Amino acid sequence: MSPRILLTTSRRPTRRTRSFLKDLAGAVPFSFKINRGKMNYDDIYLKALEVKAEKVAIVSVFKGNPGAISFYDVSPEGLIMIPPKIIISGVKLLREIPRGRMIKVDGIKVCIENYALRNVGEALSNIFSCEVFQCGLIHSLPPSISILHVGGSIENSLTLSFMNKYGLPIGPIIKVRKIIFNVDQ
């Protein structure tokens, strides 16, 4: 079983950011979505302990759209930021994708398009406690597995998309502007 991940937003999220979080929660198994409201980081930490989450992901807003995803470990000391921090340049919601459909998922794997993306794949596999593999092997997976496809290139247009083994979208498509591996508290 993958770790339980608590998903939330920064304060005062837009409708688009809430929809993005809903799509993300549908594509990430064992995730638990909460509305942040007036919660501060201590309240989020307590909520994570309550639902037995091992990780927390916070989606922040930039100009009305999802702007970044920050990941945190839930430790006895509190929330500790872990890499990578994903700076988003754009998202495509599931309802905006032709043939996009939410399915019940019971696992996740990270699929990298090429070897140059292995650092990104390994960082994401650390977040989701799953394997990284080359995309040519996805047909051997069961249909209830969510595949986080890492494609493009870090320099130009990196894309993160959630799909099933048949290549059909089951979650949002995230266009990445930048990935920050050295996160400071």
Buried (B, 14 or more C-beta within 10 A) or exposed (E): EBBBBBBBBBEEBBEBBBBBBBBBBBBBBBBBBBEBEEBEEEEBBEBBEEEEBBBBBBBBBBEEBBBBBBBBBBEEEBBEBBBBBBBBBEBBBBEEBEEBEBBEBEBBBBBBBEEEBBBBBEBBBBBBBBEBBEBEEBEEBEEEBBBBBBBBEBEEEBBBBBBBBEEEBBBBBBBBBEBEEEBEE
